[in-house]
Every structure is written in C-alpha cells, then in structure tokens.
Amino acid sequence: MKPKMTSIVVWLCAILAILAAQAGAATYVWDGGDVDDANWDSPDNWTADSLYPDALGDVAQLTGNVRTAVALNGNRALGSLEFTAYSHSGSQPGFVLDTTSLRNTLTLADGGTIISAVGDWFIPAPVIHSNLVLNGAATIQMNINDGNNKYMDFTGTITGSGPLTLGTTLTGTRRGYIRLDGTNTSFSGQVTIDGAMAVMNNTSCFGTNPTVNLLNDAKVGSIRGSYNYNFIGSGALYAWGGVTQNGTIAIANGMTATLDSGGGNSFNWNGAISGQGTLAIVGGSTNATPITLGGAAANTFSGGLQVRQGYAALNKTAGLDAVACDVTVAGFGQANNNPKVLRLANDNQIKDTAVVTLGQDGTGQGIFRMNGRNDAIGGLASGAAGSGIVENESGASNTGTLTVDAANGATYVFSGVLRDGDGSGTDGVLAFEKKGLGTQVLSGTNTYSGATTVSAGLLRVDGSLGAGSSVTVTGGSLGGAGTVNGPLIVQTGGAVAPGLSPGALALNASLLLQGSYDWELGDLKDNSDGAAGSDWDLIVMNGAGADLIDATINLAGLAPSSDPFWQAAHTWTILSGAGQINLTGGAVTGYDADFGSFALAQGNGELLLNWEARSEQSDIPEPATLTLLVVTAIGLTRYRRRRSIC
C-alpha cells in the first residue's frame, strides 16, 4: 500500500474510533440489582441490565443504598462519575469504590468529572480507594443541595498532567470537603480549589506542581507539604496540628488570605507573602501556640494585616519586614471576649510607615505586645473609643521600646492603654518614643514606667502618662491637655506646648525647661478678665518644682500689633502651682518689639508673662531733634527749587 493511502487509512480509523466511542457513550444508573455481588462489571447492578459503564464517554450514576461497597473488578474508564440521591440511616456507610488492599484504576476522560451530592459530613460519605488517571482536565465537585456539609474521600493516587479543579456549589455557610490521601508524585497538573475545602492527608497530595490556586472562598485543611498558594480569590489555610510551612503566598488585590490554626495549634509560615491583598490571622488560643510569620524572606503584601482572633507572632530575621503594611488587631465582630494579640518575637518586624490600630470585640481587647523587643511604626490608633492595649509583657525584666514615626501632616489618636504588662508574673518595662513630623495623640490612662522620648513632631498627651515615666523632649514638642505624672525635661531644640489651642497641661513632677515654651493667646484677655488654661495656655505644676534655664517663651496667636489691646499693660499667668521656680536667663520671641516688650516674672509659685506697651510720648521727637528736622527740610526744599530753575 502506498504511503499516502496508509495515512488516509490511519486517519479514517482514528475518526471511526472516536465516532464509535461517542456512539457507545451512555448514562448508567446503579441499582445494585445483582443479589450475588456488588461488582462494577455485573450488568444486573445497572438499570440497563445488559451493559455497564466502561468508556471515556460513559456517565456512571451511583444512587440508592443497596450494595454500596462496589468493586471495580478491573481497570475502568469513564467520562463522569456521579454520586446522586442516597438514602441512609444512622451510621450506614456511603458508596465505597474498591478497598485499600485491592485498588483498580479509574481513568477519567479529558473534561471528566466526579460529582457528589451526598455524604452529610463524614457519614455516609463516598470513599474512592481506586487510583485515578486523568486523561486531561478534570473536576471533582461537591454539590450542596440540602443545607448540609458534604464530604468525599480519595485514598488512592492521582496521575496525569491535566489541570484538576476541586470545586463546590455553596449554600450559606455549608461547603464540600474533599480529602486527598494519596502520594501523588506522578501527578503534575495545576490544582485549583474553587470554593471547596480540600483536606490534605498527605504531603504530596496536590502533586508535583508547586503552586495551588484558590478562589471563591476556597480552603485548604490540615495543611502540610511545601506548596505555594496563589489566592486569586479570598480563601483560607488551616493547620490542624503543629505545622511549619516554607512555601509562598500571593494575594490578589481586594482579596483576603486567612491563616487559621484551628484553636490550640501552632502554625509557622516562613515563606514570603506578597501581593496587594489582605492577610487575616485567626490564631492559636494561647500565647504559646500562635500563628507566626517567620523565616528569612521579607513579606511585601500591602493590603493590611488583620489579627481577628487568638495570638499572632512576628519572627522574621531582625530588620526584615514581617509586615510592610497597616495592621489591625481586633474589632472584626468576633462573638467572644477573648483577647486578640499581636506580639513581637524579634526586633524591627513592622515597616516604619505602618499604622497599627487596636480594636475591641466585647471585652476582648486588641493587644500589641512588645515582648522585650523594639520596633518602629508609622502611627498608633484605637479602633473604638478606649480600645487597645500596648504592653511589654516579656516574662523578663528587660525593656521593650515602641517608636512612633508619624509622617508630616498625619495625626493618630490612641485612646487605649500603654502599660508594662497585666501585672501577672514578670512584665518587664515598656518605653515609648515619638519621632517623625506628624502628631501622635495619647488620650488614655497610661501606666507604663519606661522612658518617654520626643525627638520630632508632636506628642499630644490628652490623657495621662505613668508616674514612673520620665519624659525627655530633644526635638519636636510635647503638648496636650492631659497629665504628665513623671519628670519633664525639655532640652534645647525641644518644646512644650500645653493645651488644645489654647489649654492647660498638668505636670505632677518636676519641670526642667531649656528649650521652648510655645505659648498661645486665644482671646484678647489677661489675668484681669480672663482665665488661664482656657483663654491662654497654662502649665499647672501641682506642687512640683520648675527650673527654666535660658528657656524661650515662643508666642503664638497674638492679635496684630496695631490692635488697641496692645496699648495697655497686661499680665498672664503661664505657669502655676509650682513648689519652687528657678528662672535663669531666657527670652520671649514672636512679637513686634516696636510696640512694646514682654518680660517674665515670678511669684507665689507662678510664672508671669508681662506686657509693657511703649509710651505715646516716646513717639514725639525731642525739641533739638525737631529743630534739626525743620532746618533740614527747608534746605532740601531750596535745593530742589534751584535744580528746577536750571
């Protein structure tokens, strides 16, 4: 036969084979009619009573509750396997294909499906012990049609290279659970989980492709192995036991990836987490079993970190970002009063520009625990009035320092509590530093005992600082209408700015002022008709001593110098209640000296600011000066006339 004719014959044979397969494709329904056995190849077990499904186009539907332990009795091929209506009672088992000791092979056609609409939770769930061979793309899907969770178990292996989708149709909060037990090292296809809960019972159950896609609230349970997870949609990864993962996570913009430890289990994620989406933590129930973001690769996800429940820890290599975006702890409506805790397990884990917001669920506070470590953030805020706790709670006597580096123009308000710890065991010491040109407001009752340092911007205390907390201002300013219970030191280059335009700041310990006192006059009033602390700024010492050494009183809010108010003398009390005032040197700036002068005075525990207007007579020239001016004017007039004549 000629080569060309041979090719035509081969082509025709292939077409005929396809047509024959299509012609033979049929739907077969199991009825278990063979009273002798439950073999797949017994025609009496199928409604046709003469044939059984064994072609790539065939559809096999397993239904009923008769002879449900089905033996394939040889290798089979199908287009689709469907577990449909199934009536049962109590713990009666569902359909089981083959056994663990006798596994046959079930080959699915390209585009083939395995669908189950039965199996309420674990009983009576379908169990497939047969090994699966995928001829191409395949889908395993759970259909939720009665408000119950559905479950299907695959204990055999999966081989092939086509993509595999694990899917479900959802009804409310119910979903399909698909468990994969096999060592699927001969499967290289892309796994996509679409809405289902894929339960891993083997470290290689997703095959050799390193990346798993998740979408439509997909979930992976009992996570193990070292896969990378691509959150095309929102979803969750569950650790049902102590687990460490080294894979990567990528989160698409607008999506949320959740890490859930399942209660009392530790869950360590050491791989890099990237993308524009959000990472949510549902952490362990104790401080000893947190969800930990660790490893030596920085995280770059930018959609926010949410600690919704339990304990989370940050343990990247010091200086690497475990979190490079804003953080929110608690305040997500969890129906419990348990604490939600984010703690440091190493230094410098959060990007310096990140804002940390601490909320509250019931009585369960959002807690940021320094744990004897140091870190800088971009701002500290409360998610609700009075919510949030920042503490050291290190279990040792060392100090943890929180630095707020607020950006220029930004203002953050924290109305919760900064404290050393909860008072149980050894708490260590919490210290606080304010950097950056922006404003950080502390409006709660704070009890921490470590040092407070202000080096830039404004730290506004509208609540109170602890008695053991000394405050040093090296740059920027300390302001607000609250109470500072520890000593206040304002160095050259720093400032104290009491009140809220204007207002009073209370100091219950000593004041050393070497820098500036930024003083504001709100209304054109003085001691004779106004009130210190409301009409103008006031520092209230409450019995402590004040030392002002070469300090500068920097005035603000003054009316124009031409205002009639400045034509008379005035006195303001700008510091009161001091046990003793030591005033050395100093200056007053920020006014027009042509109209008068300011000076400081002290008496009866008060520091007074006095204004003395220039006398009106000082503006009239002396007689000799007046004569000289007249003569000069006459001479200039004659000179100009002569020039004009010329």
VENPEFEN-V293692 format. One record per backbone hydrogen bond with DSSP energy under -0.5 kcal/mol. NH is the residue of the N-H (numbers start at 1). CO is the residue of the C=O. If there is no record, write none. Layout:
BEGIN
nh = (NH | NH)
co = (CO | CO)
END
This chain:
BEGIN
nh = (6 | 7 | 8 | 9 | 10 | 11 | 12 | 13 | 14 | 15 | 16 | 17 | 18 | 19 | 20 | 21 | 22 | 23 | 24 | 25 | 25 | 28 | 30 | 30 | 31 | 32 | 33 | 35 | 40 | 42 | 43 | 45 | 46 | 47 | 49 | 49 | 58 | 59 | 60 | 61 | 61 | 62 | 62 | 63 | 64 | 70 | 70 | 71 | 72 | 76 | 78 | 79 | 80 | 81 | 82 | 83 | 84 | 84 | 92 | 94 | 96 | 97 | 98 | 98 | 99 | 104 | 106 | 107 | 107 | 108 | 109 | 111 | 112 | 112 | 113 | 114 | 115 | 116 | 117 | 121 | 121 | 123 | 125 | 126 | 127 | 128 | 129 | 129 | 131 | 132 | 133 | 134 | 135 | 135 | 138 | 139 | 140 | 141 | 141 | 142 | 143 | 143 | 144 | 144 | 145 | 150 | 151 | 152 | 153 | 154 | 155 | 155 | 156 | 159 | 160 | 164 | 165 | 166 | 167 | 167 | 168 | 169 | 171 | 174 | 177 | 178 | 178 | 179 | 179 | 180 | 181 | 181 | 182 | 182 | 184 | 184 | 185 | 187 | 188 | 188 | 189 | 191 | 192 | 192 | 193 | 194 | 194 | 195 | 195 | 196 | 197 | 198 | 198 | 199 | 199 | 200 | 200 | 201 | 201 | 205 | 207 | 208 | 212 | 213 | 214 | 215 | 217 | 218 | 219 | 220 | 221 | 223 | 228 | 229 | 230 | 230 | 231 | 231 | 232 | 232 | 233 | 235 | 236 | 237 | 238 | 239 | 240 | 241 | 243 | 245 | 249 | 250 | 251 | 252 | 252 | 254 | 255 | 257 | 258 | 258 | 259 | 260 | 260 | 261 | 264 | 267 | 268 | 269 | 269 | 270 | 270 | 271 | 274 | 276 | 277 | 278 | 279 | 280 | 280 | 281 | 282 | 283 | 283 | 284 | 285 | 289 | 291 | 292 | 292 | 293 | 294 | 294 | 295 | 299 | 300 | 301 | 302 | 303 | 305 | 306 | 307 | 307 | 308 | 308 | 309 | 310 | 311 | 312 | 313 | 314 | 315 | 315 | 317 | 319 | 319 | 320 | 322 | 322 | 323 | 324 | 327 | 328 | 329 | 330 | 330 | 336 | 340 | 341 | 342 | 343 | 344 | 345 | 346 | 348 | 351 | 354 | 356 | 357 | 357 | 358 | 359 | 359 | 361 | 364 | 365 | 366 | 367 | 367 | 368 | 369 | 369 | 370 | 370 | 371 | 373 | 375 | 377 | 378 | 379 | 381 | 382 | 383 | 384 | 387 | 389 | 390 | 391 | 392 | 392 | 393 | 394 | 395 | 400 | 401 | 402 | 403 | 403 | 404 | 405 | 405 | 406 | 406 | 410 | 412 | 414 | 414 | 415 | 417 | 419 | 419 | 425 | 427 | 429 | 431 | 432 | 433 | 434 | 435 | 435 | 438 | 439 | 440 | 441 | 442 | 443 | 443 | 444 | 446 | 446 | 447 | 448 | 450 | 452 | 453 | 454 | 455 | 455 | 456 | 458 | 459 | 460 | 460 | 461 | 461 | 462 | 462 | 463 | 464 | 465 | 469 | 470 | 471 | 472 | 472 | 473 | 474 | 474 | 475 | 476 | 477 | 478 | 479 | 480 | 480 | 482 | 483 | 484 | 485 | 485 | 488 | 489 | 490 | 490 | 491 | 491 | 494 | 495 | 496 | 497 | 499 | 500 | 505 | 506 | 507 | 508 | 511 | 512 | 513 | 513 | 514 | 514 | 515 | 516 | 517 | 518 | 518 | 519 | 519 | 521 | 522 | 522 | 523 | 525 | 527 | 529 | 530 | 533 | 534 | 535 | 536 | 537 | 538 | 539 | 540 | 540 | 541 | 541 | 543 | 544 | 546 | 547 | 548 | 548 | 549 | 549 | 550 | 550 | 552 | 553 | 554 | 554 | 555 | 555 | 556 | 563 | 566 | 567 | 568 | 570 | 572 | 574 | 574 | 575 | 576 | 578 | 579 | 582 | 583 | 584 | 584 | 587 | 589 | 593 | 595 | 596 | 597 | 599 | 601 | 603 | 606 | 607 | 608 | 608 | 609 | 610 | 610 | 611 | 612 | 613 | 614 | 618 | 619 | 620 | 626 | 627 | 628 | 629 | 630 | 631 | 632 | 633 | 634 | 635 | 636 | 637 | 638 | 639 | 640 | 641 | 642 | 643 | 644 | 645 | 646)
co = (2 | 3 | 4 | 5 | 6 | 7 | 8 | 9 | 10 | 11 | 12 | 13 | 14 | 15 | 16 | 17 | 18 | 19 | 20 | 21 | 22 | 59 | 28 | 61 | 45 | 45 | 44 | 33 | 71 | 39 | 41 | 42 | 43 | 29 | 43 | 46 | 55 | 26 | 80 | 28 | 59 | 60 | 82 | 61 | 85 | 68 | 96 | 38 | 70 | 105 | 107 | 58 | 58 | 113 | 60 | 115 | 62 | 82 | 89 | 125 | 68 | 127 | 70 | 96 | 102 | 102 | 131 | 76 | 105 | 133 | 78 | 137 | 109 | 137 | 79 | 139 | 81 | 141 | 83 | 119 | 149 | 120 | 122 | 151 | 95 | 153 | 97 | 127 | 104 | 157 | 106 | 159 | 108 | 133 | 163 | 112 | 165 | 114 | 139 | 167 | 116 | 141 | 142 | 169 | 143 | 175 | 119 | 177 | 126 | 179 | 128 | 153 | 128 | 132 | 186 | 190 | 138 | 192 | 140 | 165 | 194 | 142 | 174 | 171 | 150 | 176 | 197 | 152 | 177 | 199 | 154 | 179 | 154 | 156 | 182 | 204 | 183 | 184 | 160 | 186 | 160 | 211 | 164 | 190 | 213 | 166 | 192 | 193 | 215 | 166 | 176 | 196 | 219 | 178 | 197 | 198 | 221 | 180 | 199 | 202 | 204 | 187 | 228 | 191 | 230 | 193 | 234 | 234 | 196 | 236 | 198 | 238 | 210 | 248 | 212 | 228 | 229 | 250 | 214 | 230 | 214 | 256 | 218 | 258 | 220 | 260 | 238 | 239 | 266 | 268 | 272 | 229 | 274 | 231 | 250 | 276 | 252 | 278 | 235 | 256 | 280 | 237 | 258 | 282 | 262 | 290 | 243 | 267 | 292 | 245 | 268 | 245 | 249 | 251 | 251 | 255 | 304 | 257 | 278 | 306 | 259 | 281 | 309 | 311 | 263 | 286 | 311 | 267 | 290 | 313 | 269 | 292 | 315 | 321 | 273 | 273 | 275 | 277 | 326 | 279 | 305 | 328 | 281 | 306 | 281 | 339 | 284 | 341 | 291 | 343 | 293 | 313 | 295 | 347 | 348 | 317 | 320 | 349 | 349 | 301 | 355 | 305 | 357 | 307 | 328 | 334 | 365 | 310 | 367 | 312 | 369 | 314 | 314 | 374 | 323 | 351 | 379 | 327 | 355 | 381 | 329 | 357 | 364 | 361 | 363 | 359 | 340 | 365 | 389 | 342 | 367 | 368 | 391 | 392 | 370 | 401 | 403 | 354 | 354 | 356 | 413 | 358 | 358 | 384 | 366 | 417 | 368 | 419 | 420 | 420 | 427 | 426 | 429 | 373 | 431 | 375 | 401 | 433 | 377 | 403 | 404 | 435 | 407 | 439 | 412 | 441 | 413 | 388 | 390 | 417 | 423 | 425 | 398 | 400 | 451 | 402 | 453 | 404 | 433 | 406 | 410 | 458 | 412 | 460 | 414 | 441 | 414 | 444 | 464 | 418 | 418 | 430 | 470 | 432 | 472 | 434 | 453 | 434 | 438 | 477 | 440 | 458 | 459 | 479 | 442 | 460 | 442 | 444 | 483 | 466 | 468 | 487 | 452 | 470 | 489 | 454 | 472 | 454 | 493 | 457 | 495 | 459 | 497 | 499 | 461 | 463 | 506 | 465 | 483 | 510 | 471 | 488 | 512 | 473 | 489 | 491 | 476 | 516 | 478 | 480 | 502 | 538 | 482 | 540 | 484 | 545 | 488 | 511 | 547 | 490 | 512 | 490 | 494 | 552 | 496 | 516 | 517 | 554 | 556 | 520 | 535 | 535 | 523 | 571 | 526 | 526 | 536 | 531 | 531 | 531 | 520 | 503 | 574 | 505 | 538 | 539 | 576 | 577 | 541 | 580 | 511 | 546 | 582 | 513 | 547 | 548 | 584 | 515 | 587 | 517 | 552 | 553 | 589 | 519 | 560 | 563 | 564 | 565 | 611 | 609 | 572 | 607 | 607 | 539 | 605 | 544 | 546 | 581 | 548 | 582 | 551 | 553 | 591 | 592 | 593 | 612 | 610 | 608 | 606 | 603 | 575 | 601 | 606 | 572 | 599 | 608 | 570 | 597 | 611 | 595 | 615 | 616 | 617 | 622 | 623 | 624 | 625 | 626 | 627 | 628 | 629 | 630 | 631 | 632 | 633 | 634 | 635 | 636 | 637 | 638 | 639 | 640 | 641 | 642)
END
